[in-house]
Amino acid sequence: MSERPKALERLSVAMSSSDLTLDFEHRTDLDYVVALGIAEARHSRISGPLMRLHTTTSRLSLREAYHSVDQLTRRMNVKLNWRLSGDGIRAVAERSLAHHIAPACPHCSGRGFEMQPSAPVLSTKACSHCHGTGKRPVQKKYREEIKRIVSILEEIDSSTERMVARLVR
C-alpha cells in the first residue's frame, strides 16, 4: 500500500495542472491552489513565493522568492542589529535561499560519504566537505545570519504546508 502524498507534493502537482475544475464531491487541484492562496494571505507574504519556488521552477518564482528572502533579511538586520551593509544583506539572502532550496551537499549529493574511486558504491570515508552530515556546509562569513534566515524559511515552509493540509481536509 502506497503512502498518501504530503501537502507539498500534492501542491506541486496542482501548480502544474491544466485541469482546475471545481468538484464539490472530491478534492481537486484547484482546492490545493486555493488553499495556498488562503495560507499566504493568513500567514506571511513570504510563504507564497517560497511554496511557488518549491512547486514550480521558473525564473519568475526564483526572483519572487529571492525578493521575499531579501526583505526578510532586511527586517532581521534591523530587528537583531546585525549591522549588515547592502552587499551583506544581498549575500545573506542569496546564500540563505540557496541553502533552503538545495540543502544537500553538492560534493556527496547528500549521502554524507565519498564514492569509492573505482566502483559506483559509497566508501566508509565521510565527505570531506560536509563531514558526513550530507548537508551543504554554511559559509563562514555570515554563518549565524544565514543559519537564522534558513531556520525561519524552514518554519515558514512547515507552517504553510500544515495550513494547506488543514484547509484541504
N, C-alpha and C positions, 0 to 999 in steps of 0.2 A: 504494500500500500504506500503510495507516494505522499509526501508531506505537502500540506497546503502552502501556497506561496505567501510570503510575508507581504505586508502592505507596500513596501518599496518596490519589490519585484513586480507586484501586480500593477502598481502605478507606472512602472517603466513600460509595461505592455500597453497600458491605457494611453500613455502620452504619445505613442507612435501608432495608435489605432486609427483606421479610416472609418470605423463603424462607431459613431457616437449616438446611437439610437437610445431613446428612453424607454425603459420597460419597468413598469411598476411591480412586476412579479419577481424579477430577478436582478441581481447585481450586474451592471454593465460597465464598460469602460468609462462611460460618462459619469457614473457615480464616483469613481476614483478621481477623475479630473475635477469635479465639483468639490469633492472633499478636500483636495489640495488647496483649492481657492479659498475655501472656508478656513482651513487651518492657517493659511498665510495671513488672512485678514485678522484672525483672532490672536495669532501667536507672535509673529515677527515678520518684518518686511524682508528679512534675510532668508527665511525658511523657503519661500517660493523659488527664488533664484538657485538656492542650493539643491533643492529637490529636482528642479528642471535640469540642472547640470548633471545630477546622478542619472536621470532618466533619458536625457537627450544629449547628444554630443555635438552640439553646434557651436560655432564661434560666438553667436549671439548669447547663448546660455552661459558660455565661459566668461564673456565680457560682463554680463549682468551679475554673475556670481562674484567675479573679481571686484566689481564696483561695490557690492554689498559688503564684502570682506574688508575692503579698503575703508568704507565708512565705519564699520565695526572697530577696526584698528584705530582709527582716528578718535572714536569715542573712548576706547580703552586707554589710549595715550593720555588723554586729558584726565579721565577718571582715576587712573592709577599713577599718574605723574611719571610716565616713562621717559619723558623728555626726548622723544624721537624727532628727528628732523623729517622733512618731507620725503627725502630719499629713504630714510629709515622706515617710515610708515609704509611706503610702497614695497620695500624689501620684505618687511614682516608680513604684509598682506599677501604678496606673491608666494612666499615660501609656505605660509600657513595654508593657503589654498592648495598648493601642490602636495603638501603632506596630507591634507584632508582627502583629496580625490585620488591620490595614488600613495597609500601608506606603506606598501610593500617595498622592501629593499630592492633596488634595481639590479644589484650585483648578484643576488642569490634568488631573485624572483619571489622573495618572501618565505623561502624554505628554511633559512637560518643556517644552512650548511653549504659548503662548496661542493661542486661537482667533481667526481674523480676525473683526472686528466684523460684517461684512455677509455673510459666507459660512461654510458649515459646513466650513471647512478650517483647518488649522493655519497660523499665521503663522511667520515666521522669528524672532520675538521670544521669547526664553526666558521661562519663567514667572517672575514676579517673587517668588513665594513660595518656590519650591524651587530657583530659579536654574538651571533646566534639568536637574536630576537626576531629576525625576519621583518623587522620594521625599518623603514627608511630612517637613517640617522638624522637628527636635527643639527643644523649647522651651529657652530659655537657662537658666532655673532648673532645676537638677538635670540638666543636659545630660550630663555624664560618667557619672552614675549610671544614667540612662535608657539611654544607649548600651551600657553594660556589661551591664545586665539584658537588653536586646534581643539582644545578641550571644550571651548564654547561652541564651536561649529559641530562637534560630535553631539553635544547636548541638544542643540537646535535640531539636528537631524533626528535624533532619537525621539524627542518630544513631538516633532511634526509627524513622524511615522506612527507613533502611538495615537495621535489625534486623528489621522487619516483612517487608521484601523477602527477606531471607535466610531467615527462618523459613518462608515460603510457597513457596520454590523447589521 
